[in-house]
Amino acid sequence: DVQLQASGGGLVQAGGSLRLSCKASGFTFVDYAIGWFRQAPGNEREGLSCIANNDGRTSYADSVKGRFTISTDNAKNTVYLQINSLKPEDMGVYYCAAETLGPYGSSCLRRDKDGMDYWGQGTLVTVSS
């Protein structure tokens, strides 16, 4: 079975840092792109960042560029999201999701949630001001 296990969320003061992890199993990791998405109460799920595990291409939403860093450890089948300088507006449930890489472009690298194939359960990030 395909599984994506997100972890690392918690309560952090504004200005602090967190590292989220997404542990994948049940599929060939390097054949997929893994993205991070965030959903705040009352808002749609938004794409934050993505990494293609076959060649390391990354993308970031403008709102997180310079503060968020995505990375992958193919040996551990895990993708990380380092979040620095946390802001109250970063609060929400963070989900990781996987997309099969193909020849026709990547929804993940466009941070398009509708093109993702598998979703994890989410991890909650709360930021106190």
C-alpha positions, -999 to 999 in steps of 0.1 A, spaced: 0 0 0 11 35 -7 17 55 24 28 91 31 35 99 67 39 136 75 53 146 109 72 174 126 44 199 132 38 216 165 34 248 184 62 274 176 66 310 183 67 335 155 102 337 141 109 302 150 117 271 128 104 237 122 114 208 100 86 187 86 92 152 73 73 131 48 81 94 49 70 75 19 65 38 13 48 15 -11 61 30 -44 94 36 -62 104 69 -46 126 82 -73 98 79 -99 77 105 -80 76 142 -71 67 150 -36 50 183 -27 40 201 5 6 217 7 -10 238 35 -46 243 45 -56 269 69 -91 270 84 -116 283 59 -90 284 31 -83 262 2 -54 238 2 -24 257 -13 8 243 -28 39 255 -11 68 235 -25 77 205 -45 107 184 -53 112 159 -82 130 129 -67 145 118 -100 165 150 -107 161 173 -77 141 200 -95 123 222 -69 96 248 -69 83 272 -43 53 294 -39 63 331 -38 49 334 -3 75 310 11 106 316 -11 136 324 10 120 309 42 111 273 32 136 248 19 125 214 5 150 185 3 149 148 -2 168 118 11 163 91 -14 180 65 8 154 71 35 124 77 11 118 109 30 112 145 19 118 173 43 105 209 45 126 232 66 105 262 77 123 293 90 111 326 102 76 313 109 48 338 107 12 335 121 -1 331 85 20 299 82 -4 282 105 -24 253 92 -23 216 84 6 207 63 1 178 39 26 160 17 15 144 -15 31 124 -43 28 126 -81 41 101 -106 66 118 -128 59 117 -165 70 132 -197 43 159 -199 52 182 -171 45 180 -134 14 192 -114 35 190 -83 62 214 -97 33 237 -106 21 232 -70 -13 221 -84 -30 200 -58 -55 186 -83 -28 166 -101 -14 147 -71 -18 110 -69 -15 102 -32 -19 122 0 -6 119 35 -27 126 66 -12 160 75 6 175 104 -6 206 123 16 237 126 5 264 150 24 297 153 20 319 184 26 356 180 
